[in-house]
Amino acid sequence: MTLPVRSLALLSLITLGTENVVGQTLIYDVPFTLSRGLGFVMEDGETSGSTELAGGEEADDQYGDVITFAGSARRITRFDVGVGIWAFGSGPEADVTTTARLTLWSVNGITPVAPLWTGAVENVRLRATGFAFETLLTFTPDVVVPDTIAYSIGFDTAVWASSRNAAAGAYFRTIAPSVGSSPARLIVRNTASGAWSEDGFRPDSNGLARVWAVPAPSAVALLGAAGLIAARRRR
């Protein structure tokens, strides 16, 4: 299931109308399979990822990873991430409609420092009975990034249609990326303090994410200049 994105990037150079951009290459990939876990961000009864119920299942409002890209293309054009909901025990179907937000961050070590881009997908419906149900979200940034960044998923709003012990969040796998690398464990941001830390309960795990990019404008300009020089030499 792929949902459209509403980009909130303030400095976008262009608006991308499709998910597939000519010339884009895969620069990071943790394959999407059924063998996965879910990092909780929001539990049933909460109205957003930044509100916490006392004694709940989790105490964080952002969940993500630090990732390093392969190749040289650094103008990100597409970012896929897996989110979902986990229902505990028996009872009615867990059902929530929410706004999911992806943020890309500059980093100092494993700590996010400043947002590079943020975008939201509205009206995301997550449902589950006794097992997790995965939704694939596709975001279309148009932003140039460094080799290593952090990304995080949070939920701006939530409307629960059922009363069920459940939690929503981002998926991860206990495998290494097949493209690119991840130098740290998963990271979480505590709702109360705003502090980032490694998720110590899930060692050697990586968030389910795929990232595509094209060469940055400066790189494209250099390629064009090189081609022009080569053409002049042939004359």
Secondary structure, DSSP 8 states (H G I E B T S, - for coil): -EE--EE--TT-SS---SS--TT-EEEEE----S--EEEEEEETT-SSTT---TT-S--EEEEEEEEE--SS--EEEEEEEEEEEEE-SSSS-EEEEEEEEEEEEEEETTEEEEEEEEEEEEEEEEEESSS-EEEEEEE---EE--SEEEEEEEEEEEEESS--SEEEEEEEESS--SBSB--S--EEEETTT--EEE-TTSTT-EE-EEEEEE--HHHHHHHHHHHHHHHHHH-
